[in-house]
């Protein structure tokens, strides 16, 4: 069977074409502005970031990295990226300050940024060459901004794997590195596997939703802007059986947050070793940053109040795993 | 420090939530070792009452709520306030005259 013009592909093409026809002139102008050779608009879990730069190669590479997350709506934040000449010293220092939650200064080895999330503007200065390291650090920077934006907007960027079953119900699996997120992804058969590095969750009314992200994993869905109702949050425990044990109420919050490394907040921020060493994110979580710590704690409480939390003991038995998960209410 | 004559107040910078009648409190340290505390029902009640009122009135409320002898309640509340003040979670200051 060929993979050329399948009915699904044709349907998607028709939908895309139809969508193009329906755009108004104003929308077209906006799209043109947001997706020129010197700009692109990325949307992750509702966080819209317009990235502008005269460095065409940099923009071109970003467009490749974030291909599945391009968007056409009004941005929440416009970032002006400037590049220093190679003669400029490349070590910008090491600093992460939050004068307020939406007012951030970041310095790292090859990036210096000031971002005003409240007014939706930011400037970034980077090394001239768009090397893999520069692009990676820009990704870390964008993930940090996305974390803070989500914390302010009833969400979290989790170091977690997302899986969606055939009924579009979302499962959030989390735990420290080595706990089995990748293994669960491989055991997920026909289900849709989202990012197994960074997953965004948000609380809307009585619902908790999860979203794919582009950070350090290239799992692209047909529609990366789609959200999924979360059926359960699972803390992974390797075992020789498959069993989900619910942890309730305040115990869920204490248990899950304390299980996540010694510094639970940096884990919930999407922090990992590279992120910490790059931006010293742990400082954000110390007492001088109560506002952000409070937001993350509150959002995790909101999530735990809406979605059942479980310890998931699992073995590499796909059938047993999904039988166990499907039997949950 | 004469605790019974003190007014106690939760530190407004401390994040906390009450879930199922239990207080969850974020405890931070200068080393960045953030932890969560979960209080039992008595502790949660004292925590909620620490809104600037004096210790004697907290003791009164605890006696009514949990039907314990005043002297025992007073000892427990003072111990709680002393520990939580030391951790920077509560502030205690003399009553205004």
Contacts between the chains, C-beta under 8 A, distances in Angstrom:
chain1	res1	chain2	res2	distance
A	248	B	20	7.9
A	249	B	19	5.4
A	249	B	20	4.1
A	249	B	22	7.3
A	250	B	19	4.2
A	250	B	20	5.7
A	250	B	22	4.4
A	250	B	24	5.3
A	250	B	38	5.4
A	251	B	38	7.5
A	253	B	17	7.7
A	253	B	19	6.8
A	253	B	24	5.7
A	253	B	36	6.8
A	254	B	24	6.5
A	254	B	36	5.0
A	254	B	38	5.0
A	257	B	36	5.5
A	258	B	35	6.7
A	258	B	36	6.1
A	262	B	33	6.1
A	263	B	32	6.1
A	263	B	33	6.9
A	263	B	34	5.9
A	264	B	34	6.1
A	264	B	35	8.0
A	264	B	36	7.6
A	265	B	34	5.3
A	282	B	32	5.1
A	283	B	32	7.5
A	285	B	28	7.9
A	285	B	32	6.3
A	285	B	34	6.0
A	286	B	28	6.4
A	286	B	30	7.1
A	286	B	32	4.7
A	287	B	13	7.4
A	287	B	28	4.5
A	287	B	29	7.7
A	287	B	30	6.9
A	290	B	13	4.4
A	290	B	14	7.6
A	290	B	15	6.9
A	290	B	28	7.8
A	293	B	15	6.0
A	293	B	26	6.0
A	293	B	28	6.8
A	293	B	34	6.9
A	294	B	15	3.8
A	294	B	26	7.3
A	297	B	15	4.7
A	297	B	17	7.3
A	297	B	24	7.9
A	297	B	26	5.2
A	297	B	36	7.8
A	298	B	15	6.9
A	298	B	17	6.8
A	301	B	17	4.8
A	301	B	19	6.5
A	301	B	24	7.1
A	304	B	19	8.0
A	305	B	19	7.0
